[in-house]
Amino acid sequence: MSSEELARKLQRRLDAEQRDPKPGSPAQTGADEEQPPPVRPSTAMNGDASSELTEKLTRRLDIHDGTAKPNQMKVFNPYTEFKEFSRKQIKDMEKMFKRFDSGKDGFIDLMELKLMMEKLGAPQTHLGLKNMIKEVDEDYDGKLSYREFLLIFRRAAAGELQEESGLMALARLSEIDVSTEGVLGARDFFEAKVQALSVRSKFEAEIREEQEEKKKMELERKQRRAAFKELQSTFCS
């Protein structure tokens, strides 16, 4: 059943309830005879999953009535909105997003996120996956857009994710280093990566110093040899 058809049926139920027809009245005859008793979406179901479905159906009705506007896809420039990341970092995130967007629709849905976490070696429960999406799902569509995917790394770098959360595991295992350029407040694994880079840089600096010292010693040796030859030629002349 399409969403428009479902919306029309729910709207007819709401209209029937608002009119409060009496048994046997014309409103309950004809096409409406086959419809179930009018029930408001907010009271039709119980439980978290039901409430979530009810909320979505109610929003569809509001959009159908013209009292709410559909969520508009916003075109954004990641390089200007996520200035804390370098171009290379954003490109790496984009590659990862596209790799797991198996449907090629510009979103990572629940099943695609499930496969992503399994491949990263941090499988999540169904509820855990839903909570991961919910934490950055700004438009409440139940899936991750590219912008929302970038928000994961922004919040991780800012230390806004819980250590044991699924999103933190995603950021940690993604092989995307977002700690090296202008990210303030980085903690946990980001600080560890910075420390590792610092150790590596120190090691490379020591190697360069050794190389410079060898060059200096070699130059001094050549100078002494040249001086000796000059002195030798003086005595031999």
Residue pairs with C-beta under 8 A, 6 or more apart in sequence:
3 60
4 64
6 57
6 60
7 57
7 60
7 61
7 63
7 64
8 64
9 35
10 41
10 57
10 60
10 61
11 61
11 64
11 65
12 32
12 35
13 35
13 36
13 38
13 39
14 38
14 40
14 61
16 27
16 28
16 32
16 35
16 38
17 38
17 39
17 40
19 27
21 27
21 28
41 54
41 57
41 58
41 61
42 54
42 58
44 50
44 54
45 51
45 53
45 54
59 68
62 68
63 69
63 70
71 139
71 140
71 141
74 147
76 147
78 90
78 94
78 146
78 147
78 150
79 87
79 90
81 147
82 90
82 150
82 154
83 182
84 154
84 157
84 181
84 182
84 183
84 184
85 93
85 150
85 153
85 154
85 178
85 181
85 182
85 183
86 180
86 181
86 182
89 176
89 177
89 178
89 181
90 150
92 176
93 149
93 150
93 153
93 176
94 146
96 174
96 176
97 108
97 146
97 149
100 108
100 112
100 113
100 115
100 116
100 119
101 107
101 108
101 112
102 112
102 115
103 109
103 112
106 145
106 146
107 141
107 143
107 144
107 145
108 116
108 143
108 144
108 149
109 142
109 143
109 144
110 126
110 129
110 130
110 133
110 142
110 143
113 124
113 129
113 132
113 133
113 144
114 123
114 124
114 129
116 170
117 123
117 124
117 129
117 166
117 169
117 170
120 169
120 170
120 173
120 174
121 173
122 166
122 169
122 170
122 173
124 132
124 166
128 166
129 166
131 166
132 165
132 166
132 167
132 170
133 142
133 143
133 144
135 165
135 167
136 144
136 148
136 149
136 151
136 152
136 155
136 167
137 143
137 144
137 148
138 148
138 151
139 145
152 161
152 167
152 170
152 171
153 171
153 174
153 176
153 178
155 161
155 167
156 167
156 168
156 171
156 172
156 178
156 190
157 178
157 179
157 183
157 185
157 186
157 190
158 183
158 184
158 185
158 186
159 185
159 186
159 187
159 188
161 167
161 168
161 171
162 168
163 188
168 188
171 178
171 189
172 188
172 189
177 193
178 186
178 190
179 186
179 190
179 191
179 193
179 194
179 197
180 193
180 194
180 197
183 190
186 194
